[in-house]
């Protein structure tokens, strides 16, 4: 039984949105399950998909929290 974990940042896809929508999550689950069927011939009913949303404060880039990295990037470092 495949277990697929998808990690995304909790930033949303539109201004003012802080996470992806229920509909977007459903499409990710459908797509990942279909991929397991197409590539590994795993039945849709045997694939578990886990979506983990990571808060903005819980990840970093370039040795910095991502908000600080983006701030510095805008200012040209």
TINUDO-951150 format. One record per atom (N, C-alpha, C, O): residue in one letter; atom name; x negated, y, z. Coordinates in Angstrom, 2 decimals, always signed. Example, Ala and Ser with C-alpha at 12.3 -4.5 7.8 and 13.67 -1.06 7.14 Angstrom:
<atoms>
{atom 'A'; 'N'; {-13.19; -5.69; +7.80}}
{atom 'A'; 'CA'; {-12.30; -4.50; +7.80}}
{atom 'A'; 'C'; {-13.20; -3.30; +7.80}}
{atom 'A'; 'O'; {-14.24; -3.32; +8.46}}
{atom 'S'; 'N'; {-12.85; -2.25; +7.08}}
{atom 'S'; 'CA'; {-13.67; -1.06; +7.14}}
{atom 'S'; 'C'; {-12.90; +0.03; +7.87}}
{atom 'S'; 'O'; {-13.41; +1.14; +8.04}}
</atoms>
This chain:
<atoms>
{atom 'X'; 'N'; {-0.84; -1.16; +0.00}}
{atom 'X'; 'CA'; {+0.00; +0.00; +0.00}}
{atom 'X'; 'C'; {-0.89; +1.24; +0.00}}
{atom 'X'; 'O'; {-1.66; +1.43; +0.94}}
{atom 'X'; 'N'; {-0.80; +2.08; -1.02}}
{atom 'X'; 'CA'; {-1.61; +3.30; -1.06}}
{atom 'X'; 'C'; {-1.06; +4.36; -0.11}}
{atom 'X'; 'O'; {+0.14; +4.50; +0.08}}
{atom 'X'; 'N'; {-1.99; +5.10; +0.48}}
{atom 'X'; 'CA'; {-1.65; +6.28; +1.26}}
{atom 'X'; 'C'; {-2.39; +7.44; +0.62}}
{atom 'X'; 'O'; {-3.62; +7.44; +0.56}}
{atom 'X'; 'N'; {-1.66; +8.42; +0.15}}
{atom 'X'; 'CA'; {-2.24; +9.59; -0.50}}
{atom 'X'; 'C'; {-2.06; +10.77; +0.44}}
{atom 'X'; 'O'; {-0.94; +11.06; +0.87}}
{atom 'X'; 'N'; {-3.15; +11.46; +0.76}}
{atom 'X'; 'CA'; {-3.08; +12.64; +1.60}}
{atom 'X'; 'C'; {-3.41; +13.86; +0.75}}
{atom 'X'; 'O'; {-4.44; +13.90; +0.08}}
{atom 'X'; 'N'; {-2.53; +14.84; +0.78}}
{atom 'X'; 'CA'; {-2.72; +16.08; +0.05}}
{atom 'X'; 'C'; {-2.86; +17.19; +1.09}}
{atom 'X'; 'O'; {-1.96; +17.40; +1.90}}
{atom 'X'; 'N'; {-3.98; +17.89; +1.06}}
{atom 'X'; 'CA'; {-4.18; +19.02; +1.97}}
{atom 'X'; 'C'; {-4.09; +20.31; +1.16}}
{atom 'X'; 'O'; {-4.74; +20.46; +0.13}}
{atom 'X'; 'N'; {-3.29; +21.22; +1.66}}
{atom 'X'; 'CA'; {-3.15; +22.52; +1.01}}
{atom 'X'; 'C'; {-3.23; +23.60; +2.08}}
{atom 'X'; 'O'; {-2.94; +23.35; +3.25}}
{atom 'X'; 'N'; {-3.61; +24.78; +1.68}}
{atom 'X'; 'CA'; {-3.64; +25.88; +2.63}}
{atom 'X'; 'C'; {-2.24; +26.44; +2.81}}
{atom 'X'; 'O'; {-1.45; +26.47; +1.86}}
{atom 'X'; 'N'; {-1.95; +26.87; +4.00}}
{atom 'X'; 'CA'; {-0.63; +27.41; +4.30}}
{atom 'X'; 'C'; {-0.63; +28.90; +3.96}}
{atom 'X'; 'O'; {-0.67; +29.76; +4.84}}
{atom 'X'; 'N'; {-0.58; +29.18; +2.67}}
{atom 'X'; 'CA'; {-0.54; +30.56; +2.20}}
{atom 'X'; 'C'; {+0.65; +30.81; +1.30}}
{atom 'X'; 'O'; {+0.93; +31.95; +0.95}}
{atom 'X'; 'N'; {+1.35; +29.75; +0.94}}
{atom 'X'; 'CA'; {+2.48; +29.93; +0.05}}
{atom 'X'; 'C'; {+2.04; +30.19; -1.38}}
{atom 'X'; 'O'; {+0.85; +30.26; -1.68}}
{atom 'X'; 'N'; {+3.01; +30.32; -2.23}}
{atom 'X'; 'CA'; {+2.70; +30.53; -3.64}}
{atom 'X'; 'C'; {+3.23; +31.86; -4.14}}
{atom 'X'; 'O'; {+2.96; +32.26; -5.27}}
{atom 'X'; 'N'; {+3.99; +32.55; -3.30}}
{atom 'X'; 'CA'; {+4.54; +33.86; -3.67}}
{atom 'X'; 'C'; {+4.33; +34.81; -2.50}}
{atom 'X'; 'O'; {+4.20; +34.37; -1.36}}
{atom 'X'; 'N'; {+4.28; +36.12; -2.77}}
{atom 'X'; 'CA'; {+4.11; +37.08; -1.68}}
{atom 'X'; 'C'; {+5.18; +36.89; -0.60}}
{atom 'X'; 'O'; {+6.36; +36.72; -0.90}}
{atom 'X'; 'N'; {+4.73; +36.93; +0.65}}
{atom 'X'; 'CA'; {+5.64; +36.79; +1.77}}
{atom 'X'; 'C'; {+5.97; +35.35; +2.13}}
{atom 'X'; 'O'; {+6.64; +35.10; +3.13}}
{atom 'X'; 'N'; {+5.52; +34.40; +1.34}}
{atom 'X'; 'CA'; {+5.78; +32.99; +1.60}}
{atom 'X'; 'C'; {+4.57; +32.41; +2.32}}
{atom 'X'; 'O'; {+3.43; +32.60; +1.90}}
{atom 'X'; 'N'; {+4.81; +31.70; +3.42}}
{atom 'X'; 'CA'; {+3.71; +31.20; +4.25}}
{atom 'X'; 'C'; {+3.48; +29.71; +4.14}}
{atom 'X'; 'O'; {+2.62; +29.16; +4.83}}
{atom 'X'; 'N'; {+4.23; +29.04; +3.31}}
{atom 'X'; 'CA'; {+4.00; +27.62; +3.06}}
{atom 'X'; 'C'; {+4.68; +27.26; +1.75}}
{atom 'X'; 'O'; {+5.47; +28.04; +1.21}}
{atom 'X'; 'N'; {+4.36; +26.09; +1.25}}
{atom 'X'; 'CA'; {+5.04; +25.68; +0.03}}
{atom 'X'; 'C'; {+6.47; +25.27; +0.39}}
{atom 'X'; 'O'; {+6.77; +24.97; +1.54}}
{atom 'X'; 'N'; {+7.33; +25.28; -0.60}}
{atom 'X'; 'CA'; {+8.73; +24.99; -0.36}}
{atom 'X'; 'C'; {+8.99; +23.49; -0.27}}
{atom 'X'; 'O'; {+8.15; +22.67; -0.67}}
{atom 'X'; 'N'; {+10.14; +23.15; +0.23}}
{atom 'X'; 'CA'; {+10.56; +21.75; +0.31}}
{atom 'X'; 'C'; {+10.59; +21.14; -1.09}}
{atom 'X'; 'O'; {+10.21; +19.98; -1.28}}
{atom 'X'; 'N'; {+11.05; +21.92; -2.07}}
{atom 'X'; 'CA'; {+11.11; +21.44; -3.45}}
{atom 'X'; 'C'; {+9.72; +21.18; -4.02}}
{atom 'X'; 'O'; {+9.51; +20.18; -4.71}}
{atom 'X'; 'N'; {+8.77; +22.05; -3.72}}
{atom 'X'; 'CA'; {+7.39; +21.86; -4.17}}
{atom 'X'; 'C'; {+6.78; +20.61; -3.54}}
{atom 'X'; 'O'; {+6.06; +19.86; -4.20}}
{atom 'X'; 'N'; {+7.07; +20.39; -2.26}}
{atom 'X'; 'CA'; {+6.58; +19.19; -1.58}}
{atom 'X'; 'C'; {+7.16; +17.94; -2.21}}
{atom 'X'; 'O'; {+6.45; +16.94; -2.40}}
{atom 'X'; 'N'; {+8.44; +17.99; -2.55}}
{atom 'X'; 'CA'; {+9.08; +16.83; -3.19}}
{atom 'X'; 'C'; {+8.41; +16.52; -4.53}}
{atom 'X'; 'O'; {+8.23; +15.36; -4.87}}
{atom 'X'; 'N'; {+8.05; +17.56; -5.28}}
{atom 'X'; 'CA'; {+7.37; +17.35; -6.57}}
{atom 'X'; 'C'; {+5.97; +16.77; -6.37}}
{atom 'X'; 'O'; {+5.54; +15.92; -7.16}}
{atom 'X'; 'N'; {+5.26; +17.22; -5.33}}
{atom 'X'; 'CA'; {+3.95; +16.65; -5.04}}
{atom 'X'; 'C'; {+4.06; +15.16; -4.70}}
{atom 'X'; 'O'; {+3.27; +14.35; -5.17}}
{atom 'X'; 'N'; {+5.05; +14.82; -3.88}}
{atom 'X'; 'CA'; {+5.26; +13.43; -3.49}}
{atom 'X'; 'C'; {+5.60; +12.58; -4.71}}
{atom 'X'; 'O'; {+5.06; +11.49; -4.89}}
{atom 'X'; 'N'; {+6.49; +13.10; -5.54}}
{atom 'X'; 'CA'; {+6.87; +12.37; -6.76}}
{atom 'X'; 'C'; {+5.66; +12.19; -7.69}}
{atom 'X'; 'O'; {+5.44; +11.10; -8.21}}
{atom 'X'; 'N'; {+4.90; +13.26; -7.88}}
{atom 'X'; 'CA'; {+3.76; +13.20; -8.79}}
{atom 'X'; 'C'; {+2.66; +12.27; -8.32}}
{atom 'X'; 'O'; {+2.11; +11.51; -9.11}}
{atom 'X'; 'N'; {+2.35; +12.33; -7.01}}
{atom 'X'; 'CA'; {+1.30; +11.45; -6.47}}
{atom 'X'; 'C'; {+1.74; +9.98; -6.55}}
{atom 'X'; 'O'; {+0.94; +9.11; -6.86}}
{atom 'X'; 'N'; {+3.01; +9.73; -6.26}}
{atom 'X'; 'CA'; {+3.51; +8.35; -6.34}}
{atom 'X'; 'C'; {+3.48; +7.84; -7.78}}
{atom 'X'; 'O'; {+3.13; +6.69; -8.02}}
{atom 'X'; 'N'; {+3.86; +8.69; -8.71}}
{atom 'X'; 'CA'; {+3.84; +8.31; -10.13}}
{atom 'X'; 'C'; {+2.41; +8.04; -10.60}}
{atom 'X'; 'O'; {+2.18; +7.12; -11.39}}
{atom 'X'; 'N'; {+1.46; +8.83; -10.11}}
{atom 'X'; 'CA'; {+0.05; +8.62; -10.46}}
{atom 'X'; 'C'; {-0.42; +7.25; -9.99}}
{atom 'X'; 'O'; {-1.12; +6.55; -10.73}}
{atom 'X'; 'N'; {-0.06; +6.85; -8.78}}
{atom 'X'; 'CA'; {-0.44; +5.53; -8.27}}
{atom 'X'; 'C'; {+0.20; +4.42; -9.11}}
{atom 'X'; 'O'; {-0.42; +3.38; -9.33}}
{atom 'X'; 'N'; {+1.41; +4.65; -9.57}}
{atom 'X'; 'CA'; {+2.08; +3.68; -10.44}}
{atom 'X'; 'C'; {+1.36; +3.59; -11.79}}
{atom 'X'; 'O'; {+1.07; +2.49; -12.27}}
{atom 'X'; 'N'; {+1.08; +4.74; -12.39}}
{atom 'X'; 'CA'; {+0.47; +4.77; -13.72}}
{atom 'X'; 'C'; {-0.96; +4.25; -13.74}}
{atom 'X'; 'O'; {-1.36; +3.55; -14.67}}
{atom 'X'; 'N'; {-1.74; +4.58; -12.72}}
{atom 'X'; 'CA'; {-3.16; +4.23; -12.72}}
{atom 'X'; 'C'; {-3.42; +2.87; -12.08}}
{atom 'X'; 'O'; {-4.21; +2.08; -12.59}}
{atom 'X'; 'N'; {-2.76; +2.59; -10.96}}
{atom 'X'; 'CA'; {-3.05; +1.37; -10.20}}
{atom 'X'; 'C'; {-1.93; +0.35; -10.23}}
{atom 'X'; 'O'; {-2.02; -0.71; -9.61}}
{atom 'X'; 'N'; {-0.85; +0.68; -10.95}}
{atom 'X'; 'CA'; {+0.32; -0.21; -11.04}}
{atom 'X'; 'C'; {+0.93; -0.50; -9.67}}
{atom 'X'; 'O'; {+1.43; -1.60; -9.42}}
{atom 'X'; 'N'; {+0.89; +0.49; -8.78}}
{atom 'X'; 'CA'; {+1.48; +0.36; -7.45}}
{atom 'X'; 'C'; {+2.93; +0.82; -7.52}}
{atom 'X'; 'O'; {+3.20; +1.92; -8.00}}
{atom 'X'; 'N'; {+3.86; +0.01; -7.05}}
{atom 'X'; 'CA'; {+5.27; +0.40; -7.09}}
{atom 'X'; 'C'; {+5.52; +1.69; -6.31}}
{atom 'X'; 'O'; {+4.87; +1.96; -5.30}}
{atom 'X'; 'N'; {+6.45; +2.48; -6.80}}
{atom 'X'; 'CA'; {+6.76; +3.75; -6.13}}
{atom 'X'; 'C'; {+7.10; +3.53; -4.66}}
{atom 'X'; 'O'; {+6.71; +4.34; -3.81}}
{atom 'X'; 'N'; {+7.80; +2.46; -4.36}}
{atom 'X'; 'CA'; {+8.20; +2.20; -2.99}}
{atom 'X'; 'C'; {+7.09; +1.77; -2.06}}
{atom 'X'; 'O'; {+7.31; +1.64; -0.85}}
{atom 'X'; 'N'; {+5.89; +1.56; -2.59}}
{atom 'X'; 'CA'; {+4.80; +1.13; -1.72}}
{atom 'X'; 'C'; {+3.82; +2.27; -1.42}}
{atom 'X'; 'O'; {+2.86; +2.07; -0.67}}
{atom 'X'; 'N'; {+4.03; +3.44; -2.01}}
{atom 'X'; 'CA'; {+3.10; +4.56; -1.84}}
{atom 'X'; 'C'; {+3.62; +5.54; -0.80}}
{atom 'X'; 'O'; {+4.75; +6.01; -0.88}}
{atom 'X'; 'N'; {+2.77; +5.83; +0.19}}
{atom 'X'; 'CA'; {+3.06; +6.84; +1.18}}
{atom 'X'; 'C'; {+2.29; +8.11; +0.82}}
{atom 'X'; 'O'; {+1.10; +8.03; +0.49}}
{atom 'X'; 'N'; {+2.93; +9.25; +0.89}}
{atom 'X'; 'CA'; {+2.28; +10.52; +0.59}}
{atom 'X'; 'C'; {+2.41; +11.41; +1.83}}
{atom 'X'; 'O'; {+3.50; +11.62; +2.36}}
{atom 'X'; 'N'; {+1.28; +11.93; +2.27}}
{atom 'X'; 'CA'; {+1.23; +12.81; +3.43}}
{atom 'X'; 'C'; {+0.77; +14.18; +2.95}}
{atom 'X'; 'O'; {-0.26; +14.29; +2.28}}
{atom 'X'; 'N'; {+1.52; +15.21; +3.28}}
{atom 'X'; 'CA'; {+1.14; +16.57; +2.93}}
{atom 'X'; 'C'; {+0.76; +17.29; +4.21}}
{atom 'X'; 'O'; {+1.57; +17.41; +5.14}}
{atom 'X'; 'N'; {-0.45; +17.77; +4.26}}
{atom 'X'; 'CA'; {-0.93; +18.51; +5.42}}
{atom 'X'; 'C'; {-1.16; +19.95; +5.00}}
{atom 'X'; 'O'; {-1.90; +20.23; +4.05}}
{atom 'X'; 'N'; {-0.51; +20.86; +5.70}}
{atom 'X'; 'CA'; {-0.71; +22.28; +5.44}}
{atom 'X'; 'C'; {-1.67; +22.84; +6.49}}
{atom 'X'; 'O'; {-1.45; +22.68; +7.69}}
{atom 'X'; 'N'; {-2.72; +23.48; +6.03}}
{atom 'X'; 'CA'; {-3.76; +23.99; +6.89}}
{atom 'X'; 'C'; {-3.57; +25.50; +7.05}}
{atom 'X'; 'O'; {-3.55; +26.24; +6.07}}
{atom 'X'; 'N'; {-3.43; +25.95; +8.30}}
{atom 'X'; 'CA'; {-3.30; +27.38; +8.56}}
{atom 'X'; 'C'; {-4.53; +28.13; +8.08}}
{atom 'X'; 'O'; {-5.63; +27.59; +8.07}}
{atom 'X'; 'N'; {-4.33; +29.36; +7.68}}
{atom 'X'; 'CA'; {-5.42; +30.18; +7.16}}
{atom 'X'; 'C'; {-6.59; +30.27; +8.14}}
{atom 'X'; 'O'; {-7.75; +30.28; +7.72}}
{atom 'X'; 'N'; {-6.30; +30.34; +9.43}}
{atom 'X'; 'CA'; {-7.37; +30.46; +10.43}}
{atom 'X'; 'C'; {-8.13; +29.16; +10.65}}
{atom 'X'; 'O'; {-9.13; +29.16; +11.37}}
{atom 'X'; 'N'; {-7.68; +28.07; +10.06}}
{atom 'X'; 'CA'; {-8.27; +26.76; +10.33}}
{atom 'X'; 'C'; {-9.18; +26.25; +9.22}}
{atom 'X'; 'O'; {-9.45; +25.05; +9.15}}
{atom 'X'; 'N'; {-9.65; +27.13; +8.36}}
{atom 'X'; 'CA'; {-10.61; +26.69; +7.36}}
{atom 'X'; 'C'; {-11.51; +27.85; +6.99}}
{atom 'X'; 'O'; {-11.17; +29.01; +7.21}}
{atom 'X'; 'N'; {-12.65; +27.51; +6.44}}
{atom 'X'; 'CA'; {-13.63; +28.53; +6.09}}
{atom 'X'; 'C'; {-14.31; +28.22; +4.78}}
{atom 'X'; 'O'; {-14.10; +27.18; +4.17}}
{atom 'X'; 'N'; {-15.12; +29.16; +4.38}}
{atom 'X'; 'CA'; {-15.78; +29.10; +3.08}}
{atom 'X'; 'C'; {-17.06; +29.91; +3.19}}
{atom 'X'; 'O'; {-17.04; +31.02; +3.73}}
{atom 'X'; 'N'; {-18.13; +29.40; +2.69}}
{atom 'X'; 'CA'; {-19.38; +30.16; +2.70}}
{atom 'X'; 'C'; {-19.89; +30.49; +4.09}}
{atom 'X'; 'O'; {-20.57; +31.50; +4.28}}
{atom 'X'; 'N'; {-19.57; +29.65; +5.07}}
{atom 'X'; 'CA'; {-20.03; +29.88; +6.43}}
{atom 'X'; 'C'; {-19.19; +30.85; +7.23}}
{atom 'X'; 'O'; {-19.56; +31.23; +8.34}}
{atom 'X'; 'N'; {-18.05; +31.27; +6.68}}
{atom 'X'; 'CA'; {-17.19; +32.24; +7.34}}
{atom 'X'; 'C'; {-15.75; +31.76; +7.35}}
{atom 'X'; 'O'; {-15.35; +30.95; +6.52}}
{atom 'X'; 'N'; {-14.95; +32.27; +8.31}}
{atom 'X'; 'CA'; {-13.51; +32.03; +8.18}}
{atom 'X'; 'C'; {-13.05; +32.61; +6.85}}
{atom 'X'; 'O'; {-13.54; +33.66; +6.43}}
{atom 'X'; 'N'; {-12.12; +31.96; +6.20}}
{atom 'X'; 'CA'; {-11.76; +32.34; +4.83}}
{atom 'X'; 'C'; {-11.29; +33.79; +4.71}}
{atom 'X'; 'O'; {-11.58; +34.44; +3.71}}
{atom 'X'; 'N'; {-10.57; +34.31; +5.70}}
{atom 'X'; 'CA'; {-10.12; +35.70; +5.63}}
{atom 'X'; 'C'; {-11.32; +36.65; +5.58}}
{atom 'X'; 'O'; {-11.32; +37.61; +4.81}}
{atom 'X'; 'N'; {-12.34; +36.39; +6.41}}
{atom 'X'; 'CA'; {-13.54; +37.22; +6.42}}
{atom 'X'; 'C'; {-14.31; +37.05; +5.11}}
{atom 'X'; 'O'; {-14.82; +38.03; +4.56}}
{atom 'X'; 'N'; {-14.40; +35.84; +4.61}}
{atom 'X'; 'CA'; {-15.09; +35.60; +3.34}}
{atom 'X'; 'C'; {-14.43; +36.41; +2.22}}
{atom 'X'; 'O'; {-15.12; +37.06; +1.43}}
{atom 'X'; 'N'; {-13.11; +36.35; +2.14}}
{atom 'X'; 'CA'; {-12.39; +37.08; +1.09}}
{atom 'X'; 'C'; {-12.57; +38.58; +1.25}}
{atom 'X'; 'O'; {-12.70; +39.30; +0.26}}
{atom 'X'; 'N'; {-12.58; +39.05; +2.49}}
{atom 'X'; 'CA'; {-12.79; +40.48; +2.75}}
{atom 'X'; 'C'; {-14.15; +40.92; +2.24}}
{atom 'X'; 'O'; {-14.28; +41.96; +1.59}}
{atom 'X'; 'N'; {-15.17; +40.13; +2.54}}
{atom 'X'; 'CA'; {-16.53; +40.45; +2.09}}
{atom 'X'; 'C'; {-16.65; +40.35; +0.57}}
{atom 'X'; 'O'; {-17.34; +41.14; -0.07}}
{atom 'X'; 'N'; {-15.97; +39.36; +0.01}}
{atom 'X'; 'CA'; {-16.00; +39.17; -1.44}}
{atom 'X'; 'C'; {-15.43; +40.39; -2.15}}
{atom 'X'; 'O'; {-15.97; +40.83; -3.16}}
{atom 'X'; 'N'; {-14.34; +40.93; -1.61}}
{atom 'X'; 'CA'; {-13.72; +42.14; -2.20}}
{atom 'X'; 'C'; {-14.65; +43.34; -2.13}}
{atom 'X'; 'O'; {-14.66; +44.18; -3.03}}
{atom 'X'; 'N'; {-15.43; +43.42; -1.05}}
{atom 'X'; 'CA'; {-16.33; +44.56; -0.88}}
{atom 'X'; 'C'; {-17.66; +44.37; -1.60}}
{atom 'X'; 'O'; {-18.53; +45.24; -1.55}}
{atom 'X'; 'N'; {-17.81; +43.22; -2.29}}
{atom 'X'; 'CA'; {-19.02; +42.97; -3.05}}
{atom 'X'; 'C'; {-20.16; +42.40; -2.24}}
{atom 'X'; 'O'; {-21.31; +42.41; -2.70}}
{atom 'X'; 'N'; {-19.86; +41.92; -1.04}}
{atom 'X'; 'CA'; {-20.87; +41.37; -0.12}}
{atom 'X'; 'C'; {-21.91; +42.42; +0.09}}
{atom 'X'; 'O'; {-22.87; +42.20; +0.83}}
</atoms>
